[in-house]
Amino acid sequence: MEALMARIRAELAPFPGRMDAVWRLLASCTVVIVCSMALQIPSLSLSLIMVFFTAQENTVLTRMSGIVLGIGSTLAVASSILLLKFFIDAPMLRILGAALVAFCGMYFMRTSKLGAIGFLTALIVVYGQSMADIYEDPEVMTRALLWVWVASTYPVVVTMIIQRLFRPALPVKLLVEEYGRQLDEVEHQLEARIAGAAAPAFHSGQVGRGVLALQRQLAFAALGNEERTAARAAAVGRLHAAAAQLARLAPFEASQEEHKQMIAIRQACASLRECLGHGTAFTPDSAAPASAGLAGTAAGAATGASHAHSVVLREMARALHAAANADADATPGAAGLARQGGTRSSGAVGNPLRLVYLQFAFKAVLAAMITYVIYTGLQWPGIHTAMQTCIILALPSLGATTHKGINRLLGCCLGSLAALAATVFVVPHLDSIVGLLAMSLPIIALGAWIAVGPPRSNYIGVQMMFAFALAQLGSFGPVTDVTEIRDRLIGILLGLAVSITIYALLWPEREGQALKTALSRLRKAVAACVHADQQGIGSARLEVWGLLNQCRELHARVALEPGWRDRNARRIANTLAQAEEKLAAQQASH
């Protein structure tokens, strides 16, 4: 239980930029709710989820996702209208046509970097065909689909504008904030040593996350001098890794000279952060109070301290000098840190096993059609969310599907409980849109806080907001019917059960072999990193940290696959921990 609570606290812990992202999402949702209610634009829940899908980590990704989602929604609505035009009087052909469009969309999602277009096309086409069973008049159905296009398009535009104008998450700004965060952790370790107090907890995993965070921001930051910027990022990474090594060492009684040296390094770190924030050059002169101490540290910090401490302090001094000489010392290997960002290709591109992708698309459509037959045969249209769940949960591996299904179910339960409490205690007292906003925005804010968090749990926040919006914001007046909450939960459970069954029995894609391959590549990359020369060390370290992160993600997904043994899990966890320790120690020693 304690481990679970610790994980929950870690997932919900604040980090730089998280609150700003929540405020931007809240502003976008407020505008969308007011516009939809005032102009009576239907499908408000769809509009809100498009806000969450559009808002990304930075303005560059937000713009890209907005364009992709706009294209996807347009293609989806156009496809749905064409299906109605030619097959409105032939339900079987209409369903088969929708299944074919969804099949093509899911195949495109698996094989292209622009797969979001295929996913959205499949999702809206499937949603549109479920609407055809509700509206019998073709004109009413066409208007409903056109309103779906409006409801899914204008929130994208609103979100892109707000994300760009309201405390924008510019890549350069995020890069500077990441610099500051890592240098803060370095300074905290030094301050604890100077004061003789217990050092803050600092494990090697933080080093890897810091390296990957810098790489991710460098990939999007349009900076004038890429070589200098990448060299500075490498220097900050070295300081961060050295601080992790310092945290692992036992406290020692530092001499007066060593105090001066640590104070000098701390002041130089503060000066470096100031220069990085203002875009000015960092030179030894810019750290005047520390220049003498830096020289002494570089020359020999061994007096009165253990050899391990002196090695760490010398590495910090070297990293600071590397940052000061970034203009002259930037190497192609360091610049590779920036160029490699954003070049991760989809696993489908260039893979000759196209049959696997056809099987994947077939399984997703088959699961959706099975749920369609079930809820149509039961004459229970309220659980049509089962059909959409099968498309949403369509992921390459069984473990990934199970993980997203669990997140979807947890989010739906939280959102449904919030909607139920609002229906019983709040809705009877509402009489204006101000009250509606006062009821809705706190729930949306909680969902947004979770949604902008770590990837392992962020989908819970999206689903929580969507479940609440479906139950409470589905009409233009107070909602007192709680059957929507019940039907949605049953629909999600049905879709989850059918999807996992289909993915487990029909051409199951397990990632156990992929994990073994990734672990083998990780071992080879760690060995190559040890023997890398000065020019290639930056790219080699980045590759190893990326592989380590990939192995952790694969391990988390494989653990959810049936038949996976705990013995394997413990052995792999130990292997990853050892690789992480070796890499952190190696990074702090160069």
ChimeraX attribute file (.defattr): number of C-alpha atoms within 10 A of each C-alpha:
attribute: neighborCount
match mode: 1-to-1
recipient: residues
	/A:1	6
	/A:2	7
	/A:3	8
	/A:4	9
	/A:5	10
	/A:6	11
	/A:7	12
	/A:8	12
	/A:9	11
	/A:10	12
	/A:11	16
	/A:12	17
	/A:13	13
	/A:14	12
	/A:15	9
	/A:16	12
	/A:17	15
	/A:18	17
	/A:19	15
	/A:20	15
	/A:21	25
	/A:22	20
	/A:23	17
	/A:24	22
	/A:25	26
	/A:26	19
	/A:27	17
	/A:28	25
	/A:29	27
	/A:30	17
	/A:31	14
	/A:32	23
	/A:33	24
	/A:34	15
	/A:35	15
	/A:36	19
	/A:37	16
	/A:38	11
	/A:39	10
	/A:40	13
	/A:41	18
	/A:42	19
	/A:43	21
	/A:44	28
	/A:45	23
	/A:46	18
	/A:47	27
	/A:48	28
	/A:49	19
	/A:50	22
	/A:51	26
	/A:52	24
	/A:53	17
	/A:54	27
	/A:55	24
	/A:56	20
	/A:57	17
	/A:58	21
	/A:59	20
	/A:60	16
	/A:61	15
	/A:62	22
	/A:63	21
	/A:64	14
	/A:65	21
	/A:66	25
	/A:67	17
	/A:68	18
	/A:69	25
	/A:70	22
	/A:71	17
	/A:72	26
	/A:73	26
	/A:74	21
	/A:75	20
	/A:76	30
	/A:77	23
	/A:78	17
	/A:79	20
	/A:80	26
	/A:81	21
	/A:82	15
	/A:83	21
	/A:84	22
	/A:85	13
	/A:86	12
	/A:87	16
	/A:88	17
	/A:89	11
	/A:90	10
	/A:91	14
	/A:92	11
	/A:93	14
	/A:94	21
	/A:95	20
	/A:96	14
	/A:97	21
	/A:98	25
	/A:99	22
	/A:100	16
	/A:101	22
	/A:102	28
	/A:103	24
	/A:104	19
	/A:105	24
	/A:106	31
	/A:107	24
	/A:108	22
	/A:109	24
	/A:110	26
	/A:111	19
	/A:112	16
	/A:113	15
	/A:114	17
	/A:115	19
	/A:116	20
	/A:117	26
	/A:118	28
	/A:119	26
	/A:120	26
	/A:121	29
	/A:122	33
	/A:123	23
	/A:124	27
	/A:125	29
	/A:126	26
	/A:127	20
	/A:128	24
	/A:129	22
	/A:130	19
	/A:131	16
	/A:132	22
	/A:133	12
	/A:134	10
	/A:135	13
	/A:136	11
	/A:137	10
	/A:138	15
	/A:139	10
	/A:140	12
	/A:141	20
	/A:142	20
	/A:143	12
	/A:144	18
	/A:145	24
	/A:146	17
	/A:147	16
	/A:148	24
	/A:149	21
	/A:150	18
	/A:151	23
	/A:152	27
	/A:153	23
	/A:154	16
	/A:155	29
	/A:156	28
	/A:157	18
	/A:158	18
	/A:159	27
	/A:160	22
	/A:161	16
	/A:162	17
	/A:163	26
	/A:164	17
	/A:165	12
	/A:166	14
	/A:167	13
	/A:168	17
	/A:169	21
	/A:170	18
	/A:171	22
	/A:172	17
	/A:173	15
	/A:174	23
	/A:175	23
	/A:176	19
	/A:177	18
	/A:178	21
	/A:179	23
	/A:180	21
	/A:181	17
	/A:182	23
	/A:183	22
	/A:184	17
	/A:185	18
	/A:186	26
	/A:187	23
	/A:188	16
	/A:189	22
	/A:190	22
	/A:191	17
	/A:192	15
	/A:193	21
	/A:194	18
	/A:195	11
	/A:196	13
	/A:197	11
	/A:198	13
	/A:199	19
	/A:200	11
	/A:201	10
	/A:202	19
	/A:203	17
	/A:204	21
	/A:205	17
	/A:206	15
	/A:207	27
	/A:208	23
	/A:209	14
	/A:210	20
	/A:211	24
	/A:212	20
	/A:213	16
	/A:214	25
	/A:215	24
	/A:216	19
	/A:217	23
	/A:218	26
	/A:219	19
	/A:220	21
	/A:221	19
	/A:222	12
	/A:223	13
	/A:224	8
	/A:225	10
	/A:226	20
	/A:227	23
	/A:228	22
	/A:229	24
	/A:230	27
	/A:231	29
	/A:232	28
	/A:233	26
	/A:234	27
	/A:235	22
	/A:236	29
	/A:237	24
	/A:238	26
	/A:239	29
	/A:240	32
	/A:241	33
	/A:242	27
	/A:243	28
	/A:244	25
	/A:245	23
	/A:246	23
	/A:247	22
	/A:248	13
	/A:249	13
	/A:250	11
	/A:251	15
	/A:252	12
	/A:253	13
	/A:254	19
	/A:255	12
	/A:256	9
	/A:257	15
	/A:258	22
	/A:259	17
	/A:260	19
	/A:261	26
	/A:262	25
	/A:263	21
	/A:264	24
	/A:265	27
	/A:266	24
	/A:267	19
	/A:268	27
	/A:269	24
	/A:270	18
	/A:271	20
	/A:272	26
	/A:273	22
	/A:274	16
	/A:275	15
	/A:276	19
	/A:277	16
	/A:278	9
	/A:279	11
	/A:280	11
	/A:281	16
	/A:282	24
	/A:283	20
	/A:284	20
	/A:285	10
	/A:286	17
	/A:287	21
	/A:288	14
	/A:289	16
	/A:290	23
	/A:291	19
	/A:292	14
	/A:293	24
	/A:294	27
	/A:295	17
	/A:296	18
	/A:297	26
	/A:298	18
	/A:299	11
	/A:300	12
	/A:301	24
	/A:302	16
	/A:303	12
	/A:304	15
	/A:305	14
	/A:306	15
	/A:307	12
	/A:308	13
	/A:309	20
	/A:310	19
	/A:311	21
	/A:312	22
	/A:313	27
	/A:314	24
	/A:315	23
	/A:316	30
	/A:317	26
	/A:318	20
	/A:319	23
	/A:320	25
	/A:321	19
	/A:322	22
	/A:323	27
	/A:324	22
	/A:325	18
	/A:326	23
	/A:327	17
	/A:328	12
	/A:329	15
	/A:330	21
	/A:331	18
	/A:332	17
	/A:333	21
	/A:334	28
	/A:335	24
	/A:336	22
	/A:337	29
	/A:338	24
	/A:339	18
	/A:340	16
	/A:341	17
	/A:342	13
	/A:343	8
	/A:344	8
	/A:345	10
	/A:346	14
	/A:347	11
	/A:348	17
	/A:349	12
	/A:350	10
	/A:351	11
	/A:352	8
	/A:353	9
	/A:354	15
	/A:355	9
	/A:356	17
	/A:357	19
	/A:358	17
	/A:359	17
	/A:360	25
	/A:361	25
	/A:362	20
	/A:363	23
	/A:364	26
	/A:365	26
	/A:366	18
	/A:367	26
	/A:368	26
	/A:369	19
	/A:370	18
	/A:371	25
	/A:372	24
	/A:373	12
	/A:374	18
	/A:375	19
	/A:376	15
	/A:377	10
	/A:378	10
	/A:379	10
	/A:380	12
	/A:381	19
	/A:382	16
	/A:383	26
	/A:384	26
	/A:385	24
	/A:386	32
	/A:387	31
	/A:388	24
	/A:389	25
	/A:390	30
	/A:391	25
	/A:392	20
	/A:393	22
	/A:394	27
	/A:395	22
	/A:396	18
	/A:397	20
	/A:398	25
	/A:399	26
	/A:400	23
	/A:401	23
	/A:402	23
	/A:403	21
	/A:404	21
	/A:405	26
	/A:406	18
	/A:407	21
	/A:408	25
	/A:409	18
	/A:410	18
	/A:411	26
	/A:412	25
	/A:413	20
	/A:414	20
	/A:415	28
	/A:416	28
	/A:417	16
	/A:418	19
	/A:419	29
	/A:420	21
	/A:421	12
	/A:422	19
	/A:423	19
	/A:424	12
	/A:425	9
	/A:426	14
	/A:427	20
	/A:428	12
	/A:429	11
	/A:430	14
	/A:431	11
	/A:432	10
	/A:433	14
	/A:434	11
	/A:435	13
	/A:436	19
	/A:437	15
	/A:438	11
	/A:439	17
	/A:440	22
	/A:441	18
	/A:442	12
	/A:443	20
	/A:444	26
	/A:445	19
	/A:446	15
	/A:447	27
	/A:448	28
	/A:449	23
	/A:450	24
	/A:451	26
	/A:452	24
	/A:453	20
	/A:454	13
	/A:455	12
	/A:456	13
	/A:457	22
	/A:458	20
	/A:459	23
	/A:460	27
	/A:461	29
	/A:462	27
	/A:463	24
	/A:464	30
	/A:465	30
	/A:466	26
	/A:467	27
	/A:468	28
	/A:469	25
	/A:470	21
	/A:471	26
	/A:472	30
	/A:473	24
	/A:474	17
	/A:475	17
	/A:476	15
	/A:477	15
	/A:478	17
	/A:479	17
	/A:480	15
	/A:481	11
	/A:482	15
	/A:483	11
	/A:484	20
	/A:485	23
	/A:486	14
	/A:487	18
	/A:488	22
	/A:489	20
	/A:490	17
	/A:491	24
	/A:492	23
	/A:493	20
	/A:494	21
	/A:495	29
	/A:496	26
	/A:497	17
	/A:498	21
	/A:499	30
	/A:500	21
	/A:501	14
	/A:502	18
	/A:503	24
	/A:504	17
	/A:505	9
	/A:506	13
	/A:507	12
	/A:508	17
	/A:509	18
	/A:510	19
	/A:511	20
	/A:512	17
	/A:513	10
	/A:514	14
	/A:515	20
	/A:516	15
	/A:517	12
	/A:518	18
	/A:519	21
	/A:520	11
	/A:521	16
	/A:522	22
	/A:523	17
	/A:524	12
	/A:525	20
	/A:526	23
	/A:527	14
	/A:528	16
	/A:529	22
	/A:530	16
	/A:531	12
	/A:532	15
	/A:533	12
	/A:534	11
	/A:535	15
	/A:536	17
	/A:537	21
	/A:538	23
	/A:539	20
	/A:540	24
	/A:541	24
	/A:542	23
	/A:543	19
	/A:544	24
	/A:545	25
	/A:546	18
	/A:547	19
	/A:548	26
	/A:549	18
	/A:550	16
	/A:551	23
	/A:552	19
	/A:553	15
	/A:554	20
	/A:555	22
	/A:556	16
	/A:557	22
	/A:558	26
	/A:559	19
	/A:560	15
	/A:561	21
	/A:562	11
	/A:563	8
	/A:564	12
	/A:565	11
	/A:566	10
	/A:567	8
	/A:568	12
	/A:569	15
	/A:570	11
	/A:571	11
	/A:572	18
	/A:573	14
	/A:574	12
	/A:575	13
	/A:576	20
	/A:577	16
	/A:578	12
	/A:579	19
	/A:580	22
	/A:581	16
	/A:582	15
	/A:583	24
	/A:584	25
	/A:585	16
	/A:586	17
	/A:587	23
	/A:588	24
	/A:589	16
	/A:590	13
